[in-house]
Structures are given as structure tokens and as C-alpha cells.
């Protein structure tokens, strides 16, 4: 029998290390060895067992003191956990059926943008504007007093019902170009809301009226003076109209993304997709537009235009072919998106839209869209000038661009050439003949009564010397000058025109200062008046009476001869007279706009003109009153 000799511990340790290094398994070796020697100080690895703490002796309770609280139950290791009584838990917050119904579905959650999801989860505040940068609503507008605006507190103490009725009751454009300019000035002023009216509602009413009279650029500016977090549904709707008509599609995106799913109509969904695309969420925008096209939330052409516009925001977007086949009518969305994209609108669609009842919208919007060439804006500009949207300076600039365009033929180029001749021809008679050609082409320059051509030639008319050789054209020249407010140039003809002529009538109305007019001179004008129903004569009498330039007795007698009564009262005449008595120019301007709305001067009465000019004169707006009165005679 062979006995193994016990090896020293160091030898086994060396064998184990060597085996480990060689990859051998040492886990199966069960070898007894001596306890390794510790390198720690004595007692460090052998701590003293904890001693039980002595039981504290309770102190005697003081008389009258409250009994000590019961001690908390100690947790014994290894013991089963103690169950929690559900009755002891606080109640869960309740949720109503309406709140449950408002929760988005899975499909809706998939279509939410990042901003909408943050708002749903309460991770995004209502407004991302710092508190110190937020604008107040005490005064809303873009025109201060030193810039020509009306007094800011003019409507603060006025009845809200009266102001609301004046703003909402004005449904369309003004018959007067100068009435339009005055109303635009009032609506753009920095005004405080009437007593009892919400400032946001006041802003929405003003923006809505600006849209209805075609002032989309001014409407957009007033909207931008209100933080988008404060927009109401009514203000949002009017803002979208202004942004679309002015070609600023992405300008509405802050409000669209902030309001999220506030609306569910097709136009809103397409606008959301466009805004998401320009917020670098192109995949979400593409899926939203695909869903809109598949579900038919909007006509195919509308979705295709939105897809093309959204595709311009990201990389690698699919090409979109705009297909106008089968499209039978034009709408603001198609016109706005197509012009913003540079996509030509079929001529038959545009012509049909311009001749329709809503055609004024496309003319007013198209005249100001900067992405359209000048030759395409020129046919729209005449109407915009006639209504007061475009100034005489803007008209001259536009036709200067038309003249400079190469390869352009047709009426816009012919009109531009005639306008150039009206300025540079050496002979005054040749310049007048060029202007007469433009006046005769009034139908092509905005239609209506051709007043857009008068606005276009205003500064050219002011360059004609006031001489007897040109007296036959004096009435037309003075009318053109006053279309742009050139009253000082018109006064140069005071000593040239004959008393009782059209030029004389315009001068006595437009002159800043007048010594009054006799009944005999007015009768001379009436005798030569060839207008239908002597409307020019009636407007002359009403304007002179309102401006205080005709004796009250003479005015009453002349009005009776012409078949109207200056003393007749209506609710509107009493309201505007009362506003003038309290010296409130803003309220007078709003009520004047209410009384001047219409498509032509045939809808204007001498009684309204008398009260409008009189009220404007009494509140310090005599310049506007003079221009309105002269315009009435020129266009009557």
C-alpha cells in the first residue's frame, strides 16, 4: 500500500495558480489547507457582536398630558407582509363621461404632432412667450396717434352693442374710395375695447371687417398684434382668411400648432400638415395628407396643393403633379396655394371666378400678391385702386414694372405705354390725350365707373399747367387729382374754371378754406347737370351743406327742389349726430362706414352724404369730409 505524503500549502497554491493559468478546472479539487494569513490589523475583520440595548424606563406621564401615541409595529424579518386596508387609501380622481369622450383615439394619437402631444400630456404651457415679452390687450392695433391713428380711448366708454352693431353690420366695401381709406385708418388704430367687450372679440370684429373690405395685409398686421395664445375661434378664423389672401401660408403656423385639434374641418387638417412639415415633422405631415386624401376630408385638388406646399419644406419628398382636370370652380384655398407655389391657375377658372358674385375677393387679393408678376396683377389693380386699397403711388409703381417687363403684350402693356406718354409727352395736349385713352379704358382698369383710371393718372394730371387752353379737360383733371388727395394742385385751377362747371364744383368742395357758396352759383351747376336724376347736383348741395359752406336756408330750398329732405331723421342719422356731439372721431368713422357701404354710388343718398360730411367736420376730420364730398360729385 502506497501512502501519499501531504504537500505543503504553498505547493498546492502554486499548483492551483498554475492550473488556472493553463486553463484547467480547479473547481473539482477539494483540498484542505491552512487558513490564509490576514494582512488587516488585528480585530478589523472580527468585529465585536452587537450588544442588546437596554430597555428604556418610561417616564411618568404628567397630569393632564395627552397619552403617548401608539408605537409603530416593528417589521420582523421573515414575517409575512401586513396587508393594506383599501379603505384607508385616498379616493381616486373621478372622470366624467364628457371627459372620457374627449380622450383621443389611437388613430388620433398617431396623427398628433409633438406640440399637440405635449399639450395633451400637460408638458407644454399654453404660451411659449416669456411673461415679460407678452403683449397686453389694453390697446390693440398697429397705428399710433403720432402715425395718423385715432385716439386710443375713443371707444372705451362707448356702448358695446353700438360698436358691435357698427362693425358687424358693415358687410361689404364702401362706395367711396376716401370712405374706405378713413375706415381702414380707424380699424388699424391702436384702440382700447369698448366698456364690457372682450378685447379679443373687439379685435376679431375689426379684423373681420378689414377682410370684408379687402384689406388683408392690414388685417394680418392687426392679428399679429395679439399673442396667438389669446386667439379666440373667431379671431383664428379671420386670421386664417387674412393669411391665405395675403399669400403668407406659414404665417398662421404658430397658432395652428398651438391650437392643435381645435377644429376638424378639412382646411384645418391640411393647414396642420403644412405647419408640421415646416416644423421638421415631414413624416407626420405626409401621413396626415395621405390620410386626408384617402378619407376625402377635402377635394383632391386642395390636398394636392397642400402636399406640394408641404413637400417644399423637407428633403426627399415625393413629386406632386397638380391636376386641374375636373375642377369646376376656384376657391380661396386653391387660389392662395397655387399663387404661393407659382402654379398657374387655368384661365377659364380664373375668369369664371372673377365674373362670379365672389369675384371681388380674387381681384383684391391678387392685386397685392407679391409672387405674381406685375402684368398679372395689373388687371386686378384697377379695382383695388377704385376701392381705396391701392394708392396712386402704388399704381404708378405697378405699371412701371409692367412697362419694364420684356415680352409682355396686351392691355397691361398698352396701358403702361399710355401712362408713360401722359408723363413724358412734350405737349400738354398730348399728355391729356393719353390720359383720356386711359379714362376711356376704365372697364379694363378695374371695371365699375372707371375711377381706378383716375387714381392711376392722378400725378400725371397734376403736371398739366392750369391754363385756359386746357379748360375743357379741367373737370376730369381735377377729379383725377382729388382721387389722390392733391387738393393744392387742384386749387391752381380756381381762377381758370368757369363758375357752375364740374371743375368749379369740385374745387369749392375740396378747398381747405372757403368763403361760402351762393345759391345762384349752385343753380348754375344744376342747370348744366346731365347726370341721371341730377345726382351730381344733389351730392353738391348735400356736401356743401355738410361742410357748412352753404346757407342753411339755401340748402333746404335747393334740397327741396332736388327732391330730398335734409331734415329727415333715422336711427343711423341720430347715432352719427350724437357721436359728433360728443366729439368721438372713431365712432363717427365706424358709423360713416356703416352708412357708405355699397357697390356703387347709386346706393348712396344725399341725406347720408350730408350727415357723414357734417359729422366728420365736427370731429376734426374735415379733410376726409372734403375728399368724400368731392368724390361724390365726381362719381355721381
SULBELQUI-V497876 format. One record per residue. N is the residue number from 1. RES is the residue in one small letter. PHI is phi as a letter, one per 30 degrees, with the letter a starting at -180 (NA if undefined). OMEGA is omega as a letter, one per 20 degrees, with the letter a starting at -180 (* if undefined). Layout:
((N | RES | PHI | OMEGA) (N | RES | PHI | OMEGA))
This chain:
((1 | x | NA | a) (2 | x | c | r) (3 | x | c | r) (4 | x | d | r) (5 | x | c | a) (6 | x | d | r) (7 | x | d | r) (8 | x | d | a) (9 | x | d | a) (10 | x | d | r) (11 | x | d | r) (12 | x | d | r) (13 | x | d | r) (14 | x | d | r) (15 | x | d | r) (16 | x | d | r) (17 | x | d | r) (18 | x | d | r) (19 | x | d | r) (20 | x | d | r) (21 | x | d | a) (22 | x | d | r) (23 | x | i | r) (24 | x | d | r) (25 | x | d | r) (26 | x | c | a) (27 | x | d | a) (28 | x | d | r) (29 | x | d | r) (30 | x | c | a) (31 | x | c | r) (32 | x | d | r) (33 | x | b | a) (34 | x | d | r) (35 | x | d | r) (36 | x | d | a) (37 | x | d | a) (38 | x | d | r) (39 | x | c | a) (40 | x | d | r) (41 | x | d | r) (42 | x | d | r) (43 | x | i | a) (44 | x | d | a) (45 | x | c | r) (46 | x | b | a) (47 | x | d | a) (48 | x | d | r) (49 | x | d | a) (50 | x | d | r) (51 | x | c | r) (52 | x | d | a) (53 | x | d | a) (54 | x | d | r) (55 | x | d | a) (56 | x | d | r) (57 | x | d | a) (58 | x | d | r) (59 | x | d | r) (60 | x | d | r) (61 | x | d | r) (62 | x | d | a) (63 | x | d | r) (64 | x | i | a) (65 | x | d | a) (66 | x | d | r) (67 | x | d | a) (68 | x | d | a) (69 | x | d | a) (70 | x | d | a) (71 | x | d | r) (72 | x | d | r) (73 | x | d | r) (74 | x | d | r) (75 | x | c | a) (76 | x | c | r) (77 | x | d | r) (78 | x | i | a) (79 | x | d | a) (80 | x | d | a) (81 | x | d | r) (82 | x | d | r) (83 | x | d | r) (84 | x | c | r) (85 | x | d | a) (86 | x | e | a) (87 | x | d | a) (88 | x | d | a) (89 | x | d | r) (90 | x | d | a) (91 | x | d | r) (92 | x | d | r) (93 | x | d | a) (94 | x | d | r) (95 | x | b | a) (96 | x | d | r) (97 | x | d | r) (98 | x | d | r) (99 | x | d | r) (100 | x | d | a) (101 | x | d | a) (102 | x | d | r) (103 | x | d | a) (104 | x | d | r) (105 | x | d | a) (106 | x | d | r) (107 | x | d | r) (108 | x | d | r) (109 | x | d | r) (110 | x | d | a) (111 | x | c | a) (112 | x | d | r) (113 | x | d | a) (114 | x | d | r) (115 | x | d | a) (116 | x | d | r) (117 | x | d | r) (118 | x | d | r) (119 | x | d | a) (120 | x | d | a) (121 | x | d | r) (122 | x | i | a) (123 | x | c | a) (124 | x | b | r) (125 | x | d | a) (126 | x | d | a) (127 | x | b | r) (128 | x | c | r) (129 | x | d | r) (130 | x | e | a) (131 | x | e | a) (132 | x | d | a) (133 | x | c | a) (134 | x | d | a) (135 | x | c | r) (136 | x | d | a) (137 | x | c | a) (138 | x | d | r) (139 | x | b | a) (140 | x | b | r) (141 | x | l | a) (142 | x | b | a) (143 | x | c | r) (144 | x | d | a) (145 | x | d | a) (146 | x | d | r) (147 | x | c | a) (148 | x | j | r) (149 | x | d | r) (150 | x | d | a) (151 | x | e | a) (152 | x | d | a) (153 | x | c | a) (154 | x | d | a) (155 | x | c | a) (156 | x | d | a) (157 | x | c | r) (158 | x | c | r) (159 | x | d | a) (160 | x | d | a) (161 | x | d | a) (162 | x | d | a) (163 | x | d | r) (164 | x | d | r) (165 | x | d | r) (166 | x | d | a) (167 | x | d | a) (168 | x | d | a) (169 | x | d | r) (170 | x | d | a) (171 | x | c | a) (172 | x | b | a) (173 | x | d | r) (174 | x | c | r) (175 | x | d | a) (176 | x | c | r) (177 | x | d | a) (178 | x | d | r) (179 | x | d | r) (180 | x | d | a) (181 | x | d | r) (182 | x | d | a) (183 | x | d | r) (184 | x | d | r) (185 | x | d | r) (186 | x | d | a) (187 | x | d | a) (188 | x | d | a) (189 | x | d | r) (190 | x | d | a) (191 | x | c | r) (192 | x | d | a) (193 | x | d | r) (194 | x | d | a) (195 | x | d | r) (196 | x | j | r) (197 | x | c | r) (198 | x | d | a) (199 | x | e | r) (200 | x | d | r) (201 | x | d | r) (202 | x | d | r) (203 | x | d | a) (204 | x | d | r) (205 | x | d | r) (206 | x | d | r) (207 | x | d | r) (208 | x | d | r) (209 | x | d | r) (210 | x | d | r) (211 | x | d | a) (212 | x | d | r) (213 | x | c | r) (214 | x | i | r) (215 | x | c | a) (216 | x | d | r) (217 | x | d | r) (218 | x | d | r) (219 | x | d | r) (220 | x | d | r) (221 | x | d | r) (222 | x | d | r) (223 | x | d | a) (224 | x | d | r) (225 | x | d | r) (226 | x | c | r) (227 | x | e | a) (228 | x | d | r) (229 | x | d | a) (230 | x | c | a) (231 | x | d | r) (232 | x | d | r) (233 | x | e | r) (234 | x | d | r) (235 | x | d | r) (236 | x | d | a) (237 | x | d | r) (238 | x | d | r) (239 | x | d | r) (240 | x | d | r) (241 | x | d | a) (242 | x | d | r) (243 | x | d | a) (244 | x | d | a) (245 | x | d | r) (246 | x | c | r) (247 | x | i | a) (248 | x | c | a) (249 | x | d | a) (250 | x | d | r) (251 | x | d | a) (252 | x | d | a) (253 | x | d | r) (254 | x | e | r) (255 | x | d | a) (256 | x | d | a) (257 | x | d | r) (258 | x | d | a) (259 | x | d | r) (260 | x | i | a) (261 | x | c | r) (262 | x | d | r) (263 | x | b | a) (264 | x | b | r) (265 | x | d | a) (266 | x | d | a) (267 | x | d | r) (268 | x | d | a) (269 | x | d | r) (270 | x | d | r) (271 | x | d | r) (272 | x | d | a) (273 | x | d | r) (274 | x | d | a) (275 | x | d | r) (276 | x | d | r) (277 | x | d | a) (278 | x | d | r) (279 | x | c | r) (280 | x | i | r) (281 | x | c | a) (282 | x | d | r) (283 | x | d | r) (284 | x | d | r) (285 | x | d | r) (286 | x | d | r) (287 | x | d | r) (288 | x | d | a) (289 | x | d | r) (290 | x | d | r) (291 | x | d | r) (292 | x | d | r) (293 | x | d | a) (294 | x | d | a) (295 | x | d | r) (296 | x | i | r) (297 | x | d | r) (298 | x | a | r) (299 | x | e | a) (300 | x | e | a) (301 | x | d | r) (302 | x | d | r) (303 | x | d | r) (304 | x | d | r) (305 | x | d | r) (306 | x | d | r) (307 | x | d | r) (308 | x | d | a) (309 | x | d | r) (310 | x | d | a) (311 | x | d | r) (312 | x | d | a) (313 | x | d | a) (314 | x | b | a) (315 | x | c | r) (316 | x | i | r) (317 | x | d | r) (318 | x | d | r) (319 | x | d | a) (320 | x | b | r) (321 | x | c | a) (322 | x | d | a) (323 | x | c | a) (324 | x | c | a) (325 | x | d | r) (326 | x | i | r) (327 | x | d | a) (328 | x | c | a) (329 | x | b | r) (330 | x | c | r) (331 | x | b | a) (332 | x | e | r) (333 | x | d | a) (334 | x | d | a) (335 | x | d | a) (336 | x | d | a) (337 | x | d | a) (338 | x | d | r) (339 | x | d | r) (340 | x | d | a) (341 | x | d | a) (342 | x | i | r) (343 | x | d | a) (344 | x | d | r) (345 | x | d | r) (346 | x | e | a) (347 | x | d | a) (348 | x | d | r) (349 | x | d | a) (350 | x | d | r) (351 | x | d | r) (352 | x | d | a) (353 | x | d | a) (354 | x | d | r) (355 | x | d | r) (356 | x | d | a) (357 | x | d | a) (358 | x | c | a) (359 | x | d | r) (360 | x | d | a) (361 | x | e | a) (362 | x | d | r) (363 | x | d | a) (364 | x | d | r) (365 | x | d | a) (366 | x | d | a) (367 | x | d | a) (368 | x | c | a) (369 | x | d | a) (370 | x | d | a) (371 | x | d | r) (372 | x | d | r) (373 | x | d | a) (374 | x | d | a) (375 | x | d | r) (376 | x | d | r) (377 | x | d | a) (378 | x | e | r) (379 | x | d | r) (380 | x | d | a) (381 | x | d | a) (382 | x | d | r) (383 | x | d | r) (384 | x | d | r) (385 | x | d | r) (386 | x | d | a) (387 | x | d | r) (388 | x | j | a) (389 | x | d | r) (390 | x | c | r) (391 | x | d | r) (392 | x | d | r) (393 | x | e | a) (394 | x | d | r) (395 | x | d | r) (396 | x | d | r) (397 | x | d | a) (398 | x | d | a) (399 | x | d | r) (400 | x | d | r) (401 | x | d | r) (402 | x | d | a) (403 | x | d | a) (404 | x | d | r) (405 | x | d | r) (406 | x | c | r) (407 | x | i | a) (408 | x | c | r) (409 | x | b | r) (410 | x | j | a) (411 | x | d | r) (412 | x | e | r) (413 | x | d | r) (414 | x | d | r) (415 | x | d | r) (416 | x | d | r) (417 | x | d | r) (418 | x | d | r) (419 | x | d | r) (420 | x | d | r) (421 | x | d | r) (422 | x | d | r) (423 | x | c | a) (424 | x | c | r) (425 | x | d | a) (426 | x | d | a) (427 | x | c | r) (428 | x | e | r) (429 | x | d | r) (430 | x | d | r) (431 | x | d | r) (432 | x | d | r) (433 | x | d | r) (434 | x | d | r) (435 | x | d | r) (436 | x | d | r) (437 | x | d | r) (438 | x | d | r) (439 | x | d | r) (440 | x | d | r) (441 | x | c | a) (442 | x | e | a) (443 | x | d | r) (444 | x | d | r) (445 | x | c | r) (446 | x | j | r) (447 | x | i | a) (448 | x | i | a) (449 | x | c | r) (450 | x | i | a) (451 | x | d | r) (452 | x | d | r) (453 | x | d | r) (454 | x | d | r) (455 | x | d | a) (456 | x | d | a) (457 | x | c | a) (458 | x | e | a) (459 | x | d | r) (460 | x | d | r) (461 | x | d | a) (462 | x | d | a) (463 | x | d | r) (464 | x | d | r) (465 | x | d | r) (466 | x | d | a) (467 | x | b | a) (468 | x | d | a) (469 | x | d | a) (470 | x | c | a) (471 | x | d | a) (472 | x | d | r) (473 | x | c | a) (474 | x | d | a) (475 | x | d | r) (476 | x | d | r) (477 | x | d | a) (478 | x | d | r) (479 | x | d | r) (480 | x | d | r) (481 | x | d | a) (482 | x | d | r) (483 | x | d | r) (484 | x | c | r) (485 | x | i | a) (486 | x | d | a) (487 | x | d | r) (488 | x | d | r) (489 | x | d | r) (490 | x | d | a) (491 | x | d | r) (492 | x | d | a) (493 | x | c | a) (494 | x | e | a) (495 | x | d | a) (496 | x | c | a) (497 | x | d | r) (498 | x | d | r) (499 | x | d | a) (500 | x | j | r) (501 | x | d | r) (502 | x | d | r) (503 | x | d | r) (504 | x | d | a) (505 | x | d | r) (506 | x | d | a) (507 | x | d | a) (508 | x | d | r) (509 | x | d | a) (510 | x | d | a) (511 | x | d | r) (512 | x | d | r) (513 | x | b | a) (514 | x | b | r) (515 | x | d | a) (516 | x | j | a) (517 | x | b | r) (518 | x | d | a) (519 | x | d | a) (520 | x | d | r) (521 | x | d | r) (522 | x | d | r) (523 | x | d | r) (524 | x | d | r) (525 | x | d | a) (526 | x | d | a) (527 | x | d | a) (528 | x | c | a) (529 | x | d | r) (530 | x | c | a) (531 | x | d | a) (532 | x | d | r) (533 | x | i | a) (534 | x | h | a) (535 | x | d | r) (536 | x | d | r) (537 | x | d | r) (538 | x | d | r) (539 | x | d | r) (540 | x | d | r) (541 | x | d | a) (542 | x | d | a) (543 | x | d | r) (544 | x | d | r) (545 | x | d | r) (546 | x | d | r) (547 | x | d | a) (548 | x | i | a) (549 | x | c | r) (550 | x | b | a) (551 | x | e | a) (552 | x | d | r) (553 | x | d | r) (554 | x | d | r) (555 | x | d | a) (556 | x | d | a) (557 | x | d | r) (558 | x | d | r) (559 | x | d | r) (560 | x | d | r) (561 | x | d | a) (562 | x | c | r) (563 | x | j | r) (564 | x | b | a) (565 | x | c | r) (566 | x | d | a) (567 | x | d | a) (568 | x | d | a) (569 | x | c | r) (570 | x | b | r) (571 | x | e | a) (572 | x | d | a) (573 | x | d | r) (574 | x | d | a) (575 | x | d | a) (576 | x | d | r) (577 | x | d | r) (578 | x | d | r) (579 | x | d | r) (580 | x | d | r) (581 | x | d | a) (582 | x | c | r) (583 | x | h | a) (584 | x | c | a) (585 | x | d | a) (586 | x | d | r) (587 | x | d | r) (588 | x | d | r) (589 | x | d | r) (590 | x | d | r) (591 | x | d | r) (592 | x | d | r) (593 | x | d | r) (594 | x | d | a) (595 | x | d | a) (596 | x | c | a) (597 | x | d | a) (598 | x | l | a) (599 | x | c | a) (600 | x | a | a) (601 | x | d | r) (602 | x | d | r) (603 | x | d | r) (604 | x | c | r) (605 | x | c | r) (606 | x | e | r) (607 | x | d | r) (608 | x | d | r) (609 | x | d | r) (610 | x | d | a) (611 | x | d | r) (612 | x | d | a) (613 | x | d | r) (614 | x | d | a) (615 | x | d | r) (616 | x | d | r) (617 | x | d | a) (618 | x | d | a) (619 | x | c | r) (620 | x | i | r) (621 | x | c | a) (622 | x | d | r) (623 | x | d | r) (624 | x | d | r) (625 | x | d | r) (626 | x | d | a) (627 | x | d | r) (628 | x | d | a) (629 | x | d | r) (630 | x | d | r) (631 | x | d | a) (632 | x | d | r) (633 | x | d | a) (634 | x | d | a) (635 | x | c | a) (636 | x | d | *))
